[in-house]
Amino acid sequence: MMEWIKNALAEGPRAAASTIHYLYLARIPFLGWLTLFVLPLFARWVGRPLVLAAYDLASGGEAFFVGIAYGLAGGSIYFTAHVITNLCSKRFRLVIDPIVQSRIDKGWAGAIIVAFFVNILVAAAASKPIHSYSGQIAGAMVLGMLIAFAGALAAREISFRLAKNPTYRGLVWLGIKIGLRKQKGYLRPISADVETDNPAKWEYEDGQIRAVCYTFIVIVAYCVITGKQVAPLVALMLLVSLWVLVLAGVTFFWDRYRLPVLLILVAYFWLAGFSLKADHYYRVWTRIRFDPELTPGEIVGRAAKEHRPVVVVAAAGGGIQSAAWTTSVLDQLGRRLKADSGGAYDLPRSIRLISGVSGGSVGGMFYAENFNEAQPDFSHSFQAACSSALGPTIRGLLRQDLWRALMPFLVTDICNDRGRVLERQWCKSFDNKFKPTAKLSEATLSAWGADALLLKRPALIFNSTIVETGQRLAISTVPITHGLIGETEFTQRYCAEISISTAARLSATFPFVTPTGRPTMLSTNPSACSTESPPPCGGGDQHLVDGGYYENSGLVGAIEWIDDALTDLTNPAKNPKQYPLPRDILLLAIDAFERPTDPEDPCQPTQTAPTDKSAEVAHGVIYNLASPLHAVMNVRGTGQKSFARRLLRMFQARWAWQGVNIRDVKIFFEVEDPANREEHVQTNQKTQALVGKKPAGRFYIGVDPGKEPLSWHLRPREIEELKKQWVGFNTASENCPDNYQAILDFFKTELANQ
């Protein structure tokens, strides 16, 4: 026993060093497996808002192709790990016993199967909550994986047959010519003469030809499967397959020379970045003319002169959740006001502005597009906003943007990327389904501005952020004339025209779903951008990202727009038509998430003061290293909300002196009182049962707070959530005002003044 302990202690350090050495050499297949295993767990918990939507499979056929893609990814991991395990002793001087090699291969196979099992469970749970459907999804995924495994066996069979084919000698000759004869781990001599270049005297090491055959199968599958619309998971797994095969081959070669693959990738992409075609661009073109009457003051003044209500909407950001929630609120609120007033209160025709950020901009775009219909049905905007665009976007990442990153010099259309694909999908979701008289795909900033000037459509602000300067860029159909420091208007910055769908996409460019882009003028061919051409006023080197980086509520844009209008109306030189000031303005602030904690908000449910647990939390070196970044993120969110709220209060106080009453109403995604959510009710029912009271019969099973979807896909359950009644129109407490009644009072006052 003592002898065994001594031997174990003696062998322990060497075994640990060998294990670390092997894991380093096999890091690419290990990272590939880690992606397979962690992605579903990430989707189920921490990354649910961004990733879970990818696991919502619409049919068994879709699940079948997902299974094939997962099987191909697993095969890529296994084959690359097998080559490294078998040949590391020859190329890297790491000796592994043949018995241990067999165990390692079995370990890889077992780990891959476990990852498959976890993905099947998450996909079945994320799809329709029906047991038979879940079984169909799981069965289709297993069948697809078996087909992929059959492809792996086919690669093995092809490699065996290829060794007896004359083509094999041609591959050996090619390997000798590119210098693989002098590289250990690729070719081995059949005879003792190792100096000869005769292909008949050499053969490839075990596993190399098999890996090449499997790579060929993956490339063929990639070209065939991505030739049409695919599920997001299919695209992601095919991307994993390719990257594992390519990067594992690169590391196998360069690890012998102690050259890290990360350094190689950084150097390659840095050099590729010097190509102008490696960047992402969005299309702009010369604006024919600028109407001097196209100002916020003109629109608000006309509305006041015609005794029409002035309603302004600020739609906060938050991906597809915000887009769908914005359209749902405006549609349901409009219907309810019309029904309760006998048709007297017309919300859609009263909205003068929608200031959106990120998903709120997309929702505003779909809502405003309804005005092109002869008989507007604003439920169409909700249906369009709920339509999935994640699959086409990921496919654009896999096809257009992958090749743009790898070989930018071969790009022919510099505007054709996943951002452009997302725009086309949005237009398709509306134009093909509802067939408006004027297509969304043809809508432009100036055309919608002209409609807003005639009070036929709300003005829109698509709030974005300039990467290079940090400025808020307002892409407005009706631009303001009194800009502030740190903010600018698109028409003033670029002197150019842009499509509405592009403006919405730029406002919703959050990482890394859509790429940051910079403007380029369209050439004579309007369907393609072949070369980079800056706008007439410059700024062609500036990239745009999500407006939420600067301010996420949309309130800043809305407040500045109203303030610009009222300032012009009170200035006789700017108001030659002597338009009157509106005496009442309704500001609807729509947020697609739960009501944030705000001590000044009387509608907040009563909460018990938190217990001080600071003594129980570790505050050592790790905390001190992470706290600066943690503080920056928290200050950013809190600072944005505080800034917008303070600006609103000062704005209301300023114009109150001029007799303008600006009413603000907040609407949050609280479909029912949080106290009635499932987990609270279950606890409450148990407590009431213990004391002999009858449990409350009304409760609501809602989505998990803070886990609403952000990516461009909504599951059926999440769509149903967005259709339900919102808590913003119910009295939460004695001190909380009735928001719906405030809206009714506004329209009642406006109707009385007509």
VENQUITA-V833480 format. One record per residue. SS is DSSP state (H for helix, E for strand, C for the rest). OMEGA is omega in whole degrees, 0 to 359 (none if undefined). NEAR is the number of other C-alpha atoms within 10 Angstrom. Layout:
# VENQUITA-V833480
SS|OMEGA|NEAR ; SS|OMEGA|NEAR
This chain:
# VENQUITA-V833480
C|179|6 ; H|179|7 ; H|179|8 ; H|179|9 ; H|179|10 ; H|180|11 ; H|179|11 ; H|179|12 ; H|180|11 ; H|183|11 ; H|185|11 ; H|181|12 ; H|181|11 ; H|178|11 ; H|179|12 ; H|179|11 ; H|179|11 ; H|179|15 ; H|179|13 ; H|179|12 ; H|181|15 ; H|180|18 ; H|177|13 ; H|180|12 ; H|182|22 ; C|185|22 ; H|182|17 ; H|175|25 ; H|178|29 ; H|177|19 ; H|175|14 ; H|177|22 ; H|180|24 ; H|176|14 ; H|179|15 ; H|186|23 ; H|187|20 ; H|184|14 ; H|179|18 ; H|177|24 ; H|177|17 ; H|179|16 ; H|184|21 ; H|185|19 ; C|190|12 ; C|185|12 ; C|183|15 ; H|181|20 ; H|185|20 ; H|193|19 ; H|188|23 ; H|181|28 ; H|180|24 ; H|181|26 ; H|176|25 ; C|185|25 ; C|189|23 ; C|184|14 ; C|176|14 ; H|178|18 ; H|177|15 ; H|178|20 ; H|179|29 ; H|180|24 ; H|174|24 ; H|177|31 ; H|178|30 ; H|181|27 ; H|177|30 ; H|178|30 ; H|178|30 ; H|178|30 ; H|178|29 ; H|177|30 ; H|177|26 ; H|179|29 ; H|184|26 ; H|184|25 ; H|180|24 ; H|178|25 ; H|180|22 ; H|179|24 ; H|181|21 ; H|181|25 ; H|185|22 ; H|188|21 ; H|181|22 ; H|180|22 ; H|182|15 ; H|184|15 ; H|187|17 ; C|178|18 ; C|173|10 ; C|186|16 ; C|177|15 ; C|180|17 ; C|180|11 ; H|178|11 ; H|179|8 ; H|177|11 ; H|179|15 ; H|179|14 ; H|179|12 ; H|178|16 ; H|178|17 ; H|177|14 ; H|177|13 ; H|180|20 ; H|179|15 ; H|180|12 ; H|179|18 ; H|179|23 ; H|177|15 ; H|179|14 ; H|177|20 ; H|182|22 ; H|179|15 ; H|179|16 ; H|178|24 ; H|180|25 ; H|182|16 ; H|179|19 ; H|179|26 ; H|181|24 ; H|183|19 ; H|180|20 ; C|184|22 ; C|182|19 ; C|177|12 ; C|186|11 ; H|181|11 ; H|179|10 ; H|178|17 ; H|177|21 ; H|178|15 ; H|179|18 ; H|181|30 ; H|180|24 ; H|180|18 ; H|179|23 ; H|178|30 ; H|179|22 ; H|178|18 ; H|178|24 ; H|178|25 ; H|176|15 ; H|178|19 ; H|177|25 ; H|176|18 ; H|175|13 ; H|177|20 ; H|177|25 ; H|178|15 ; H|178|16 ; H|178|21 ; H|180|18 ; H|179|13 ; H|180|15 ; H|177|22 ; H|181|13 ; H|182|11 ; H|180|17 ; C|180|14 ; C|184|10 ; C|178|11 ; H|178|9 ; H|182|11 ; H|179|19 ; H|176|19 ; H|177|13 ; H|177|16 ; H|178|22 ; H|179|19 ; H|178|13 ; H|179|19 ; H|183|20 ; H|181|11 ; C|172|9 ; C|181|11 ; H|179|17 ; H|181|23 ; H|180|14 ; C|179|14 ; C|178|17 ; C|180|23 ; C|180|23 ; E|176|20 ; E|182|18 ; E|176|17 ; C|180|13 ; C|181|10 ; C|182|8 ; C|184|11 ; C|182|14 ; C|183|10 ; C|175|14 ; C|180|14 ; C|181|13 ; H|180|18 ; H|182|15 ; H|183|17 ; E|173|22 ; E|181|21 ; E|177|20 ; C|182|18 ; C|176|17 ; C|184|19 ; H|180|21 ; H|178|22 ; H|179|24 ; H|178|24 ; H|179|15 ; H|180|19 ; H|176|25 ; H|178|21 ; H|179|13 ; H|180|17 ; H|180|24 ; H|178|14 ; H|178|11 ; H|179|18 ; H|182|21 ; H|182|11 ; H|186|10 ; H|182|17 ; C|176|17 ; C|178|11 ; C|181|9 ; C|182|13 ; C|176|18 ; C|180|22 ; H|181|24 ; H|178|26 ; H|180|27 ; H|181|27 ; H|182|19 ; H|174|23 ; H|177|26 ; H|177|18 ; H|180|25 ; H|182|26 ; H|183|18 ; H|178|17 ; H|181|26 ; H|184|24 ; H|184|15 ; H|177|18 ; H|176|23 ; H|179|17 ; H|180|16 ; H|179|22 ; H|181|22 ; H|190|18 ; H|179|13 ; H|178|15 ; H|182|16 ; H|178|10 ; C|179|9 ; C|184|12 ; C|180|13 ; H|179|18 ; H|178|11 ; H|179|9 ; H|181|14 ; H|180|13 ; H|180|11 ; H|182|12 ; H|183|13 ; H|175|15 ; H|178|11 ; H|179|10 ; H|181|19 ; C|177|14 ; C|175|11 ; C|180|12 ; H|182|14 ; H|177|23 ; H|180|21 ; C|178|20 ; C|185|22 ; E|170|28 ; E|190|26 ; E|169|26 ; E|177|22 ; E|185|20 ; E|177|14 ; C|186|14 ; C|180|10 ; C|176|10 ; C|180|10 ; C|181|12 ; C|179|7 ; C|183|12 ; C|181|20 ; C|176|22 ; H|180|28 ; H|179|27 ; H|182|23 ; H|180|24 ; H|179|28 ; H|178|25 ; H|179|20 ; H|180|22 ; H|180|19 ; H|180|15 ; C|179|12 ; C|177|16 ; C|182|23 ; C|176|28 ; C|179|27 ; E|179|24 ; E|182|25 ; E|172|26 ; E|184|29 ; E|183|33 ; C|182|29 ; C|179|33 ; C|174|27 ; H|184|27 ; H|175|28 ; H|180|29 ; H|180|32 ; H|182|33 ; H|181|28 ; H|178|30 ; H|180|35 ; H|179|30 ; H|181|28 ; H|183|23 ; H|179|24 ; H|183|21 ; H|179|17 ; H|178|18 ; H|179|17 ; H|184|18 ; H|178|16 ; H|180|19 ; H|180|15 ; H|183|12 ; H|182|11 ; C|182|13 ; C|179|9 ; C|183|11 ; C|183|13 ; C|183|22 ; C|182|16 ; C|184|19 ; H|182|22 ; H|179|17 ; H|183|20 ; E|180|24 ; E|184|25 ; E|168|30 ; E|178|30 ; E|186|30 ; E|174|38 ; E|175|38 ; C|180|33 ; H|176|35 ; H|176|36 ; H|179|36 ; H|177|32 ; H|177|33 ; H|178|32 ; H|181|26 ; H|180|28 ; H|181|29 ; H|179|24 ; H|181|25 ; H|182|24 ; H|175|21 ; H|181|16 ; C|179|15 ; C|175|9 ; C|187|9 ; C|172|15 ; C|189|14 ; C|171|23 ; H|177|17 ; H|180|21 ; H|178|29 ; H|179|25 ; H|179|18 ; H|181|23 ; H|180|32 ; H|183|26 ; C|183|20 ; C|174|19 ; C|184|23 ; H|181|21 ; H|178|21 ; H|181|23 ; H|179|24 ; H|177|25 ; H|175|26 ; H|176|22 ; H|184|24 ; H|184|20 ; H|185|18 ; H|189|17 ; H|177|22 ; H|180|16 ; H|174|15 ; H|180|22 ; H|184|18 ; H|184|13 ; C|184|15 ; H|182|21 ; H|178|14 ; H|181|11 ; C|179|18 ; C|179|14 ; C|187|15 ; C|179|23 ; C|184|27 ; C|178|21 ; C|184|25 ; H|174|24 ; H|177|28 ; H|177|22 ; H|179|20 ; H|177|24 ; H|182|23 ; H|179|18 ; H|176|21 ; H|180|24 ; H|178|20 ; H|181|19 ; H|180|23 ; H|188|23 ; H|184|18 ; H|185|10 ; H|187|12 ; H|173|17 ; C|177|14 ; C|181|18 ; C|176|12 ; C|187|14 ; C|176|17 ; H|181|26 ; H|180|18 ; H|182|11 ; C|180|17 ; E|182|17 ; H|183|24 ; H|181|24 ; H|178|14 ; H|175|23 ; H|178|23 ; H|177|18 ; H|179|15 ; H|180|22 ; H|178|24 ; C|181|15 ; C|177|19 ; C|186|19 ; C|177|24 ; C|167|31 ; E|181|28 ; E|171|30 ; E|174|31 ; E|185|32 ; E|178|36 ; E|181|33 ; E|177|25 ; E|184|22 ; C|188|17 ; C|185|10 ; C|183|11 ; C|181|15 ; C|170|18 ; E|178|28 ; E|179|25 ; E|175|29 ; E|192|25 ; E|171|26 ; C|175|27 ; C|186|30 ; C|176|23 ; C|181|22 ; C|181|17 ; C|181|15 ; C|179|14 ; C|176|9 ; C|180|8 ; C|180|10 ; E|182|16 ; E|179|21 ; E|181|21 ; H|183|21 ; H|178|22 ; H|183|15 ; H|189|16 ; H|183|20 ; C|187|19 ; E|176|22 ; E|181|21 ; C|178|22 ; E|182|21 ; H|181|28 ; H|177|26 ; H|178|23 ; H|179|25 ; H|180|30 ; H|179|27 ; H|177|31 ; H|183|30 ; C|180|31 ; C|177|24 ; C|187|22 ; C|354|10 ; C|182|7 ; C|177|18 ; C|186|23 ; C|170|23 ; C|183|22 ; E|175|24 ; E|188|24 ; E|171|26 ; E|181|25 ; E|178|23 ; C|176|22 ; C|180|16 ; C|177|8 ; C|186|8 ; C|184|10 ; C|183|12 ; C|175|15 ; C|184|21 ; C|182|16 ; C|180|17 ; C|180|19 ; C|185|16 ; C|177|18 ; C|185|22 ; C|180|15 ; C|181|12 ; C|181|13 ; C|182|14 ; C|180|19 ; C|183|13 ; C|182|14 ; E|181|21 ; E|176|26 ; E|184|28 ; E|178|29 ; H|180|31 ; H|176|26 ; H|181|21 ; C|182|23 ; C|193|25 ; C|185|26 ; C|186|28 ; C|183|30 ; H|183|29 ; H|178|21 ; H|180|28 ; H|182|25 ; H|181|20 ; H|181|19 ; H|179|27 ; H|181|23 ; H|178|20 ; H|180|19 ; H|183|23 ; H|178|22 ; H|178|17 ; H|182|23 ; H|179|24 ; C|180|16 ; C|183|11 ; C|180|11 ; C|180|10 ; C|184|14 ; C|183|16 ; C|180|10 ; C|177|12 ; C|174|14 ; C|178|21 ; C|174|18 ; C|172|22 ; C|182|23 ; C|179|18 ; E|175|19 ; E|179|19 ; E|179|21 ; E|178|24 ; E|178|22 ; E|185|21 ; E|178|27 ; C|186|27 ; C|182|26 ; C|183|20 ; C|178|15 ; C|180|17 ; C|178|11 ; C|181|9 ; C|182|9 ; C|181|8 ; C|183|7 ; C|181|12 ; C|181|14 ; C|179|18 ; C|175|16 ; C|181|14 ; C|182|8 ; C|177|6 ; C|180|6 ; C|182|6 ; C|178|6 ; C|179|6 ; C|181|7 ; C|184|7 ; H|181|8 ; H|183|7 ; H|184|7 ; C|179|8 ; C|180|9 ; C|183|12 ; C|186|8 ; H|182|9 ; H|180|9 ; H|182|12 ; H|177|11 ; H|184|11 ; H|187|10 ; H|178|13 ; H|179|10 ; H|178|11 ; H|180|12 ; H|180|10 ; H|181|11 ; H|180|12 ; H|179|11 ; H|179|13 ; H|181|14 ; H|180|15 ; H|180|11 ; H|178|13 ; H|182|19 ; H|181|17 ; H|180|13 ; H|181|13 ; H|181|18 ; H|180|15 ; H|178|12 ; H|179|16 ; H|181|19 ; H|178|12 ; H|179|11 ; H|179|16 ; H|181|18 ; H|181|14 ; H|186|13 ; H|173|16 ; H|177|13 ; C|179|9 ; C|179|12 ; C|178|12 ; C|180|17 ; E|181|17 ; E|182|22 ; E|177|15 ; E|179|19 ; E|180|18 ; E|178|14 ; E|182|23 ; C|178|19 ; C|173|25 ; C|189|22 ; C|172|20 ; C|180|18 ; C|179|15 ; H|179|19 ; H|181|13 ; H|177|17 ; E|191|19 ; H|186|16 ; H|180|15 ; H|183|13 ; H|180|20 ; H|178|15 ; H|182|11 ; H|179|16 ; H|178|15 ; H|180|13 ; H|181|13 ; H|179|14 ; H|180|12 ; H|181|10 ; C|175|8 ; C|179|9 ; C|179|11 ; C|181|10 ; C|178|14 ; C|184|12 ; C|184|7 ; C|173|8 ; C|185|17 ; E|178|16 ; C|184|14 ; C|177|17 ; C|179|16 ; C|180|10 ; C|178|12 ; C|182|10 ; C|178|16 ; C|186|22 ; C|177|23 ; C|182|22 ; C|189|23 ; C|176|24 ; C|176|25 ; C|174|25 ; C|182|22 ; H|180|13 ; H|181|14 ; H|175|16 ; H|178|19 ; H|178|10 ; H|185|18 ; H|180|23 ; H|188|16 ; C|180|15 ; C|183|17 ; C|184|19 ; H|181|18 ; H|182|23 ; H|177|19 ; C|178|16 ; C|182|15 ; C|180|16 ; C|181|13 ; C|182|9 ; C|184|11 ; C|180|14 ; C|176|17 ; C|185|17 ; H|180|18 ; H|177|18 ; H|177|13 ; H|178|16 ; H|178|20 ; H|180|15 ; H|179|12 ; H|181|20 ; H|177|25 ; H|178|14 ; H|180|14 ; H|180|19 ; H|180|14 ; H|182|8 ; H|182|11 ; C|none|11
